[in-house]
Amino acid sequence: MAKWILFVSVLILSQWFLPWYFLCFVSLAFALIFSQEKRAFSFGLKTGFTCALVWVGMAFLKDANAEFLISKKLSSVLGVESFMVFLGVGLLALFVGMMASFSGSYLKRAFLT
């Protein structure tokens, strides 16, 4: 449980101060340090869902500071509802975090074990 709290706090800090692609580096480093060989898939799914929750939360907070102007304009350009924009952001974060975690697990298996 402590490692997930550490992961979420580092992920939030990285998303608050650094560009979006540091989500990949944090997930990869977390998988290199904490993943186990037998549970790489479930570890990747947990990491991906955690990334998605953090990223959607951060997007919502930043959009709320802009009075939801960003999501309204983006939804009008794409022709979808505003919640679909956040759903798309969440799916993208899930995929990116999961693939980075899988990469970290497989790199650990290939080179460090």
C-alpha contacts under 8 A as a table, 3 or more apart, distances in Angstrom:
res1	aa1	res2	aa2	distance
1	M	4	W	5.32
1	M	5	I	6.45
2	A	5	I	5.09
2	A	6	L	6.17
3	K	6	L	4.98
3	K	7	F	6.07
3	K	34	F	7.93
4	W	7	F	4.83
4	W	8	V	6.08
5	I	8	V	5.20
5	I	9	S	6.11
6	L	9	S	5.23
6	L	10	V	6.09
7	F	10	V	5.27
7	F	11	L	5.94
7	F	26	V	7.87
7	F	30	F	7.04
8	V	11	L	4.97
8	V	12	I	6.03
8	V	50	T	7.32
8	V	54	V	7.43
9	S	12	I	5.15
9	S	13	L	6.16
10	V	13	L	5.13
10	V	14	S	6.00
10	V	26	V	7.52
11	L	14	S	5.11
11	L	15	Q	6.07
11	L	23	L	6.67
11	L	26	V	6.60
11	L	51	C	7.60
11	L	54	V	7.43
12	I	15	Q	5.15
12	I	16	W	6.02
12	I	54	V	6.69
12	I	58	M	7.83
13	L	16	W	5.10
13	L	17	F	6.28
13	L	18	L	7.99
14	S	17	F	5.50
14	S	18	L	5.19
14	S	19	P	7.69
14	S	22	F	6.55
14	S	23	L	7.30
15	Q	18	L	5.52
15	Q	19	P	6.57
15	Q	20	W	6.17
15	Q	22	F	7.24
15	Q	23	L	7.09
15	Q	55	W	7.63
15	Q	58	M	7.49
16	W	58	M	7.69
18	L	22	F	6.68
19	P	22	F	6.05
20	W	23	L	6.05
21	Y	24	C	5.62
21	Y	25	F	7.28
22	F	25	F	4.95
22	F	26	V	6.13
23	L	26	V	5.29
23	L	27	S	6.16
23	L	51	C	7.35
23	L	96	V	7.83
23	L	97	G	6.65
24	C	27	S	5.22
24	C	28	L	6.00
24	C	96	V	6.55
24	C	97	G	5.91
24	C	100	A	5.36
24	C	101	S	7.94
25	F	28	L	5.08
25	F	29	A	6.03
25	F	100	A	7.38
26	V	29	A	5.21
26	V	30	F	6.00
27	S	30	F	5.08
27	S	31	A	6.13
27	S	47	T	6.93
27	S	97	G	5.91
27	S	98	M	7.86
27	S	100	A	5.69
27	S	101	S	5.23
27	S	104	G	7.66
28	L	31	A	5.19
28	L	32	L	6.15
28	L	100	A	4.99
28	L	101	S	4.99
28	L	102	F	7.79
28	L	103	S	6.63
28	L	104	G	4.60
28	L	105	S	7.85
29	A	32	L	5.01
29	A	33	I	6.24
29	A	104	G	6.67
30	F	33	I	5.27
30	F	34	F	5.91
30	F	35	S	7.55
30	F	101	S	7.44
30	F	104	G	7.69
31	A	34	F	5.33
31	A	35	S	4.87
31	A	43	F	7.98
31	A	44	G	7.99
31	A	101	S	5.26
31	A	102	F	7.51
31	A	104	G	4.92
31	A	105	S	5.39
32	L	35	S	6.26
32	L	104	G	4.88
32	L	105	S	5.84
32	L	107	L	7.26
32	L	108	K	5.55
35	S	39	R	7.37
35	S	40	A	6.48
35	S	43	F	6.71
35	S	105	S	5.94
36	Q	39	R	5.60
36	Q	40	A	6.26
36	Q	105	S	7.55
37	E	40	A	5.91
37	E	105	S	7.33
37	E	109	R	6.65
39	R	42	S	5.59
39	R	43	F	5.98
40	A	43	F	5.09
40	A	44	G	5.99
40	A	102	F	6.75
40	A	105	S	6.10
41	F	44	G	5.08
41	F	45	L	6.26
41	F	102	F	7.23
42	S	45	L	5.04
42	S	46	K	6.17
43	F	46	K	5.18
43	F	47	T	6.11
43	F	101	S	7.66
44	G	47	T	5.05
44	G	48	G	5.97
44	G	97	G	7.74
44	G	98	M	4.96
44	G	99	M	7.40
44	G	101	S	5.16
44	G	102	F	5.64
45	L	48	G	5.01
45	L	49	F	6.12
45	L	98	M	5.92
46	K	49	F	5.26
46	K	50	T	6.09
47	T	50	T	5.09
47	T	51	C	6.13
47	T	97	G	6.29
47	T	98	M	6.09
47	T	101	S	6.69
48	G	51	C	5.08
48	G	52	A	6.16
48	G	93	A	7.04
48	G	94	L	4.41
48	G	95	F	6.52
48	G	96	V	7.24
48	G	97	G	4.47
48	G	98	M	4.18
48	G	99	M	7.88
48	G	101	S	7.58
49	F	52	A	4.96
49	F	53	L	6.16
49	F	94	L	5.56
49	F	97	G	7.85
49	F	98	M	7.83
50	T	53	L	5.20
50	T	54	V	6.18
50	T	94	L	7.84
51	C	54	V	5.20
51	C	55	W	5.88
51	C	93	A	5.93
51	C	94	L	6.09
51	C	97	G	5.74
52	A	55	W	5.14
52	A	56	V	5.98
52	A	89	V	7.77
52	A	90	G	4.74
52	A	91	L	6.81
52	A	92	L	7.66
52	A	93	A	4.75
52	A	94	L	4.79
52	A	97	G	7.62
53	L	56	V	5.35
53	L	57	G	6.04
53	L	90	G	6.96
54	V	57	G	5.09
54	V	58	M	6.08
55	W	58	M	5.08
55	W	59	A	6.04
55	W	89	V	7.52
55	W	90	G	6.72
55	W	93	A	6.52
56	V	59	A	4.99
56	V	60	F	6.00
56	V	86	F	6.27
56	V	87	L	7.95
56	V	89	V	6.46
56	V	90	G	5.53
57	G	60	F	5.08
57	G	61	L	6.17
58	M	61	L	5.09
58	M	62	K	6.11
59	A	62	K	5.21
59	A	63	D	5.92
59	A	86	F	7.62
60	F	63	D	5.03
60	F	64	A	5.90
60	F	86	F	7.69
61	L	64	A	5.01
61	L	65	N	6.30
62	K	65	N	5.18
62	K	66	A	6.61
63	D	66	A	5.07
63	D	67	E	6.33
63	D	68	F	4.89
63	D	69	L	6.92
63	D	70	I	6.16
63	D	71	S	6.86
64	A	67	E	4.85
64	A	68	F	5.15
65	N	68	F	7.35
66	A	69	L	5.78
66	A	70	I	7.07
68	F	71	S	5.60
68	F	72	K	6.21
69	L	72	K	5.19
69	L	73	K	6.15
70	I	73	K	5.35
70	I	74	L	6.06
71	S	74	L	5.04
71	S	75	S	5.82
71	S	82	S	5.71
71	S	85	V	6.67
72	K	75	S	5.19
72	K	76	S	6.18
72	K	82	S	6.09
73	K	76	S	5.15
73	K	77	V	6.25
74	L	77	V	5.11
74	L	78	L	6.13
74	L	82	S	7.90
74	L	85	V	7.40
75	S	78	L	5.10
75	S	79	G	5.62
75	S	80	V	5.09
75	S	81	E	5.66
75	S	82	S	5.38
75	S	84	M	7.78
75	S	85	V	6.43
76	S	79	G	4.96
76	S	80	V	6.61
76	S	81	E	7.82
80	V	84	M	6.37
80	V	85	V	7.55
81	E	84	M	5.43
81	E	85	V	7.08
82	S	85	V	5.33
82	S	86	F	6.96
83	F	86	F	5.16
83	F	87	L	6.16
84	M	87	L	4.78
84	M	88	G	6.03
85	V	88	G	5.13
85	V	89	V	6.25
86	F	89	V	4.95
86	F	90	G	6.09
87	L	90	G	5.02
87	L	91	L	6.20
88	G	91	L	5.11
88	G	92	L	6.12
89	V	92	L	5.15
89	V	93	A	6.16
90	G	93	A	5.09
90	G	94	L	6.03
91	L	94	L	4.97
91	L	95	F	6.20
92	L	95	F	5.22
92	L	96	V	6.14
93	A	96	V	5.10
93	A	97	G	5.85
94	L	97	G	5.37
94	L	98	M	5.91
95	F	98	M	5.20
95	F	99	M	6.04
96	V	99	M	5.31
96	V	100	A	6.14
97	G	100	A	5.19
97	G	101	S	6.09
98	M	101	S	5.09
98	M	102	F	6.11
99	M	102	F	5.02
99	M	103	S	6.09
100	A	103	S	5.03
100	A	104	G	6.21
101	S	104	G	5.04
101	S	105	S	6.16
102	F	105	S	5.10
102	F	106	Y	6.11
103	S	106	Y	5.20
103	S	107	L	5.99
104	G	107	L	5.08
104	G	108	K	6.08
105	S	108	K	5.15
105	S	109	R	6.19
106	Y	109	R	4.91
106	Y	110	A	5.99
107	L	110	A	5.05
107	L	111	F	5.90
107	L	112	L	7.45
108	K	111	F	5.48
108	K	112	L	4.89
108	K	113	T	6.54
109	R	112	L	6.00
109	R	113	T	5.47
110	A	113	T	6.70
